Amino acid sequence: MKISGVKAYVVQLPNMWTSYVFVKVTTDEGVTGWGECSVGVESIKAVVEELGAMLVGKDPFRIEEHWQSLYHVHHNVRGGVLHTAAISGIDIALWDIKGKAFNIPIYEMLGGAMRDRIWGYGRFDGETPEKAVEHARAQVAAGFSALKGDPFGHQGIFTTLESERDAIAKVAAVRKAVGPNVELMVEVHGRLTPAEAIRVGQALEEYNPFFYEEPVPPQNVDAMAKVAAALRIPLATGERLYTKWEFRQLIEKQVVSVIQPDVCHAGGILELKKIAAMAEAYYIGFAPHNPYGPVNTVAALHVVATVPNFIIQEGGHANYDPLLKQPFPGQKGGYFDLPKGPGLGIELDEAALVKYAAHGIVPMGYNTRFAFASRQQSKWI
């Protein structure tokens, strides 16, 4: 079997907050694999297809060899989200091909499943404390025992006291509404300075967060360490870090309790497994990031099914059915079932990808996604 082509599709469903980018890898024996590398910009398509052209005529089963070749192709373009996301999408598709060829799920090739179902979480976002409570109660009624929300309304770093108080009020209201037995995760998207993150984190401690996510930007590990040393709540980060090398210092310094690499950004399926193993040696939990499409969701499930230090999985929280040949299994009662079928266990509908083709940059970010009324409170836009 040889790789015969690599193609990328940029799509956007109506009313979605970002675009999805899917990768199709074809072979001369008719076995097709699907991957995903969603980053919100159409330029990723060119990177995927340029890298993919290097693999035409090669054995699709030599996944590690191809990963190394694509990553080290040129020292001037190595790393960064476009490069590693493109590799990730191709990597996932190659695993899909291999699973289909051997008629087994991907997780069986990663050591086999360690769990029969996978814990996931819902959301508690809202423009006001009342809206956040309404959202949280609906999610708990749907069976979720863990919820995550971004209660901040400002953009950039350097918040206002008004924005801080608003965020804390939302978390306090949600905790009171759902009680002590629902886990709450507070995400910040790196929009606080260390001093602000400590001040807010100390105020949040009484609400017992499951973790406090990306309180400061991810580029400065020592800044995150300063926050960790001042707080009694677990920190999490990693959605904007790529490959084992960018996670190394964070893990070795034991700065956070949970790491959150994204399978369609950080390097793909095997790279995620490697990052998880590095964290396992330091007793750090593993909770992959995933706000994107169906392939990203299922690829993450195959990895976490096999990971000893798995904590919880983010779901895409969207209706993927228009893009698939069969209904997406999704979460039931706050849990994902193990993926069924060979390879990824899902099949994209190529006609639908053409129908929902997107063009240009899709405005991206959680302030856009949730349209917070308080976004203009910050004087640092």
C-alpha positions as CSV (number, residue, x, y, z in Angstrom):
1,M,0.0,0.0,0.0
2,K,1.3,3.5,-0.9
3,I,0.1,7.0,-0.2
4,S,-1.4,8.5,-3.3
5,G,-2.6,11.9,-2.2
6,V,-3.1,14.4,0.7
7,K,-5.8,17.0,0.6
8,A,-7.1,19.5,3.1
9,Y,-10.7,20.8,3.5
10,V,-11.5,24.1,5.3
11,V,-15.2,24.1,6.4
12,Q,-17.5,26.1,8.6
13,L,-20.9,25.0,9.7
14,P,-23.6,27.7,10.1
15,N,-23.4,29.5,13.5
16,M,-20.1,28.0,14.4
17,W,-17.5,30.1,16.2
18,T,-14.5,28.8,14.1
19,S,-13.7,26.8,11.0
20,Y,-12.6,23.2,11.0
21,V,-9.8,21.9,8.8
22,F,-9.8,18.2,7.8
23,V,-7.1,16.2,6.1
24,K,-7.8,13.4,3.7
25,V,-5.0,10.9,2.9
26,T,-5.7,8.4,0.1
27,T,-3.8,5.2,-0.8
28,D,-3.4,3.2,-4.0
29,E,-5.5,0.4,-2.5
30,G,-8.5,2.5,-1.8
31,V,-8.1,2.9,2.0
32,T,-8.7,6.5,3.0
33,G,-7.7,8.1,6.3
34,W,-9.1,11.3,7.9
35,G,-7.3,13.8,10.2
36,E,-8.0,17.2,11.6
37,C,-5.8,20.3,12.1
38,S,-8.3,23.1,12.9
39,V,-6.6,26.5,13.6
40,G,-9.1,29.0,12.3
41,V,-7.1,30.1,9.2
42,E,-7.3,28.9,5.7
43,S,-3.5,29.1,5.2
44,I,-3.1,25.8,7.1
45,K,-4.5,24.1,3.9
46,A,-1.4,25.0,2.0
47,V,0.9,23.8,4.7
48,V,-0.9,20.4,4.8
49,E,-0.8,19.9,1.1
50,E,2.9,21.0,0.8
51,L,4.0,18.6,3.5
52,G,1.6,15.9,2.2
53,A,3.2,15.9,-1.2
54,M,6.4,14.7,0.4
55,L,4.7,11.4,1.4
56,V,3.2,10.5,-2.0
57,G,4.4,7.0,-3.0
58,K,5.4,6.1,0.6
59,D,4.2,3.4,2.9
60,P,1.4,4.9,5.1
61,F,2.2,2.5,8.0
62,R,5.6,4.1,8.7
63,I,4.0,6.8,10.8
64,E,6.9,7.6,13.2
65,E,9.3,7.9,10.3
66,H,7.0,10.2,8.4
67,W,6.4,12.4,11.5
68,Q,10.2,12.8,11.9
69,S,10.6,13.6,8.3
70,L,7.9,16.2,8.2
71,Y,9.0,17.8,11.5
72,H,12.6,18.1,10.5
73,V,12.0,19.0,6.9
74,H,13.6,22.5,7.2
75,H,15.1,24.1,10.3
76,N,13.7,27.6,9.4
77,V,10.1,26.5,9.5
78,R,10.2,23.9,12.3
79,G,7.6,24.2,15.1
80,G,4.8,26.7,15.6
81,V,1.1,26.0,15.3
82,L,0.8,25.9,11.5
83,H,3.6,23.4,11.1
84,T,2.7,21.1,14.0
85,A,-1.0,21.3,13.3
86,A,-0.4,20.2,9.6
87,I,1.7,17.3,10.8
88,S,-0.9,16.5,13.4
89,G,-3.7,16.3,10.8
90,I,-1.6,14.0,8.5
91,D,-0.5,11.9,11.5
92,I,-4.1,11.3,12.6
93,A,-5.1,10.3,9.0
94,L,-2.3,7.8,8.8
95,W,-3.4,6.2,12.1
96,D,-6.9,6.0,10.7
97,I,-5.6,4.2,7.6
98,K,-3.6,1.7,9.6
99,G,-6.5,0.9,11.9
100,K,-8.8,0.4,8.9
101,A,-6.2,-1.8,7.1
102,F,-5.9,-4.1,10.2
103,N,-9.6,-3.7,11.1
104,I,-9.0,-2.5,14.7
105,P,-9.6,0.7,16.5
106,I,-6.6,3.0,16.9
107,Y,-6.5,2.6,20.7
108,E,-5.7,-1.1,20.2
109,M,-2.5,-0.1,18.5
110,L,-1.6,2.2,21.4
111,G,-1.6,-0.5,24.1
112,G,-5.3,-1.2,24.4
113,A,-8.1,0.6,26.3
114,M,-7.7,1.1,30.1
115,R,-11.3,2.3,30.6
116,D,-14.7,1.5,29.1
117,R,-15.9,5.0,29.1
118,I,-14.3,8.4,29.2
119,W,-15.2,11.2,31.6
120,G,-16.0,14.5,29.9
121,Y,-17.2,17.9,30.9
122,G,-19.8,20.5,30.0
123,R,-19.8,24.3,30.2
124,F,-21.1,27.1,32.5
125,D,-20.4,30.2,30.4
126,G,-22.7,33.2,30.5
127,E,-22.7,36.9,30.2
128,T,-24.0,37.4,33.8
129,P,-24.0,35.2,36.9
130,E,-27.6,34.5,36.2
131,K,-26.9,33.3,32.7
132,A,-23.9,31.2,33.9
133,V,-26.2,29.5,36.5
134,E,-28.8,28.9,33.9
135,H,-26.2,27.3,31.6
136,A,-24.7,25.2,34.4
137,R,-28.1,23.9,35.6
138,A,-29.0,22.8,32.1
139,Q,-25.7,21.0,31.7
140,V,-26.0,19.2,35.1
141,A,-29.6,18.2,34.1
142,A,-28.0,16.6,30.9
143,G,-25.8,14.4,33.2
144,F,-22.6,16.3,33.4
145,S,-20.7,16.0,36.7
146,A,-18.0,18.5,35.7
147,L,-18.3,21.9,34.0
148,K,-15.8,24.5,32.7
149,G,-16.3,28.1,32.0
150,D,-14.4,31.3,31.1
151,P,-16.0,34.0,33.3
152,F,-13.7,36.8,32.2
153,G,-14.9,39.5,29.8
154,H,-11.7,41.4,29.0
155,Q,-9.3,40.9,26.2
156,G,-5.5,40.8,26.3
157,I,-3.7,40.9,29.7
158,F,-4.1,43.5,32.4
159,T,-7.7,43.2,33.6
160,T,-9.9,45.7,35.5
161,L,-11.2,45.1,39.0
162,E,-14.7,45.2,37.6
163,S,-13.9,42.3,35.3
164,E,-12.2,40.4,38.1
165,R,-15.2,40.8,40.4
166,D,-17.6,39.9,37.6
167,A,-15.7,36.6,37.0
168,I,-15.5,35.7,40.6
169,A,-19.3,36.4,41.0
170,K,-20.1,34.0,38.2
171,V,-18.0,31.2,39.7
172,A,-19.6,31.8,43.1
173,A,-23.1,31.8,41.7
174,V,-22.5,28.6,39.8
175,R,-20.9,26.8,42.8
176,K,-23.9,27.8,45.0
177,A,-26.3,26.6,42.3
178,V,-24.8,23.2,41.5
179,G,-23.5,22.3,45.0
180,P,-20.2,20.7,46.1
181,N,-20.4,17.5,44.1
182,V,-20.0,19.0,40.6
183,E,-16.5,19.8,39.6
184,L,-15.9,23.3,38.3
185,M,-13.0,24.3,36.1
186,V,-12.1,28.0,35.6
187,E,-10.3,28.9,32.4
188,V,-8.7,32.3,31.7
189,H,-7.0,31.9,28.3
190,G,-3.9,33.5,29.5
191,R,-5.5,36.9,30.1
192,L,-4.0,37.7,33.5
193,T,-0.6,38.9,34.7
194,P,1.0,36.8,37.5
195,A,-0.1,39.3,40.2
196,E,-3.7,39.3,38.9
197,A,-3.7,35.6,38.5
198,I,-2.7,35.2,42.1
199,R,-5.2,37.7,43.4
200,V,-8.1,36.1,41.4
201,G,-6.9,32.5,42.2
202,Q,-6.9,33.3,46.0
203,A,-10.4,34.6,45.7
204,L,-11.5,31.4,43.8
205,E,-10.0,29.0,46.3
206,E,-13.1,28.9,48.5
207,Y,-15.1,27.6,45.5
208,N,-12.8,24.6,45.2
209,P,-12.0,24.6,41.5
210,F,-11.0,21.3,40.0
211,F,-8.4,23.3,38.2
212,Y,-7.5,26.9,37.2
213,E,-6.6,26.9,33.5
214,E,-4.0,29.0,31.8
215,P,-4.2,31.9,34.3
216,V,-1.1,33.5,32.6
217,P,0.1,33.3,29.0
218,P,1.9,30.0,28.3
219,Q,5.2,31.4,27.0
220,N,6.8,32.0,30.4
221,V,7.1,28.9,32.6
222,D,8.5,30.9,35.5
223,A,5.5,33.2,35.5
224,M,3.2,30.2,35.8
225,A,5.5,28.8,38.5
226,K,5.1,32.1,40.5
227,V,1.3,31.7,40.4
228,A,1.5,28.0,41.3
229,A,3.6,28.7,44.4
230,A,1.1,31.3,45.7
231,L,-2.1,29.2,45.3
232,R,-3.7,26.1,46.9
233,I,-5.6,25.1,43.7
234,P,-4.4,23.0,40.8
235,L,-3.2,24.8,37.7
236,A,-3.6,23.5,34.1
237,T,-2.2,24.6,30.8
238,G,-1.0,23.4,27.4
239,E,-3.5,24.1,24.7
240,R,-1.0,26.5,23.1
241,L,2.1,24.3,23.5
242,Y,3.3,22.0,20.7
243,T,5.3,18.8,20.7
244,K,7.1,17.1,23.6
245,W,9.9,19.7,23.5
246,E,7.6,22.6,24.4
247,F,6.1,20.6,27.3
248,R,9.5,19.5,28.7
249,Q,10.3,22.5,30.9
250,L,6.7,22.8,32.2
251,I,6.7,19.1,33.2
252,E,10.3,18.9,34.6
253,K,9.6,22.0,36.8
254,Q,6.3,20.4,38.0
255,V,4.6,23.8,37.6
256,V,1.1,22.5,36.8
257,S,-1.1,19.6,38.0
258,V,-2.7,19.0,34.6
259,I,-1.4,19.4,31.1
260,Q,-3.7,20.0,28.1
261,P,-2.1,19.3,24.7
262,D,-4.4,19.3,21.7
263,V,-4.2,16.3,19.4
264,C,-4.7,18.4,16.3
265,H,-2.1,21.0,17.2
266,A,0.6,19.4,19.4
267,G,1.8,16.7,16.9
268,G,-0.9,14.1,16.5
269,I,-1.8,10.8,18.1
270,L,1.6,9.3,19.0
271,E,3.0,12.7,20.0
272,L,0.2,13.1,22.5
273,K,0.8,9.7,23.9
274,K,4.5,10.6,24.4
275,I,3.6,13.9,26.1
276,A,1.3,12.0,28.4
277,A,4.0,9.6,29.3
278,M,6.4,12.4,30.2
279,A,3.8,13.9,32.5
280,E,3.0,10.5,34.0
281,A,6.6,10.2,35.3
282,Y,6.0,13.4,37.3
283,Y,2.5,12.4,38.5
284,I,0.9,15.2,36.4
285,G,-2.6,14.6,35.0
286,F,-3.6,14.6,31.4
287,A,-6.7,16.4,30.0
288,P,-6.5,17.1,26.3
289,H,-7.8,20.3,24.9
290,N,-10.5,20.0,22.2
291,P,-13.0,22.7,21.2
292,Y,-12.9,21.7,17.5
293,G,-14.4,19.1,15.2
294,P,-15.4,15.5,15.2
295,V,-12.0,14.0,14.1
296,N,-10.2,16.0,16.8
297,T,-12.6,14.7,19.4
298,V,-12.4,11.0,18.4
299,A,-8.6,11.1,18.0
300,A,-8.3,12.4,21.5
301,L,-10.6,9.7,22.8
302,H,-8.4,7.0,21.2
303,V,-5.3,8.4,23.1
304,V,-6.9,9.0,26.5
305,A,-8.4,5.5,26.4
306,T,-4.8,4.2,26.8
307,V,-3.3,6.8,29.1
308,P,-2.8,6.0,32.8
309,N,-2.7,9.6,34.0
310,F,-5.9,10.6,32.2
311,I,-8.1,13.0,34.1
312,I,-10.9,14.4,32.0
313,Q,-11.7,15.0,28.3
314,E,-13.0,18.2,26.7
315,G,-15.7,17.6,24.2
316,G,-16.3,19.7,21.1
317,H,-19.8,20.7,22.3
318,A,-21.2,21.0,18.7
319,N,-23.5,19.1,16.4
320,Y,-21.1,17.3,14.0
321,D,-23.7,15.2,12.2
322,P,-23.9,17.4,9.0
323,L,-20.3,16.5,8.3
324,L,-20.5,12.8,8.9
325,K,-21.8,9.7,7.2
326,Q,-23.3,8.4,10.4
327,P,-24.4,10.3,13.6
328,F,-21.7,11.3,16.0
329,P,-21.9,9.3,19.2
330,G,-21.1,12.3,21.5
331,Q,-21.4,12.3,25.3
332,K,-24.1,10.5,27.2
333,G,-24.6,11.4,30.9
334,G,-21.2,13.3,30.9
335,Y,-19.2,10.4,29.4
336,F,-17.9,9.3,26.0
337,D,-18.1,5.7,25.1
338,L,-15.0,4.1,23.5
339,P,-14.9,4.7,19.8
340,K,-16.4,1.8,17.8
341,G,-15.1,0.4,14.5
342,P,-11.7,0.3,12.8
343,G,-9.4,3.3,12.7
344,L,-11.0,6.4,14.1
345,G,-14.4,4.8,13.9
346,I,-16.1,7.7,12.1
347,E,-16.2,8.7,8.4
348,L,-16.5,12.2,7.1
349,D,-18.9,13.0,4.2
350,E,-16.7,14.6,1.5
351,A,-19.7,16.1,-0.2
352,A,-20.6,17.9,3.0
353,L,-17.1,19.3,3.3
354,V,-17.4,20.8,-0.1
355,K,-20.9,22.2,0.7
356,Y,-19.7,23.9,3.8
357,A,-16.4,25.2,2.4
358,A,-15.0,28.2,4.3
359,H,-12.7,30.9,2.9
360,G,-10.5,33.4,4.7
361,I,-9.7,34.0,8.3
362,V,-12.5,33.1,10.7
363,P,-12.5,35.5,13.7
364,M,-11.6,33.3,16.7
365,G,-11.5,33.6,20.4
366,Y,-13.7,33.0,23.4
367,N,-14.8,36.6,23.6
368,T,-16.1,36.3,20.1
369,R,-17.6,32.9,20.8
370,F,-19.5,33.9,23.9
371,A,-20.0,37.6,23.0
372,F,-19.5,38.8,26.5
373,A,-21.2,42.0,27.2
374,S,-18.4,42.9,29.7
375,R,-15.6,42.7,27.1
376,Q,-15.3,46.5,26.8
377,Q,-14.6,46.8,30.5
378,S,-10.9,46.3,29.9
379,K,-8.8,49.4,29.0
380,W,-6.2,47.0,27.4
381,I,-7.7,46.0,24.1
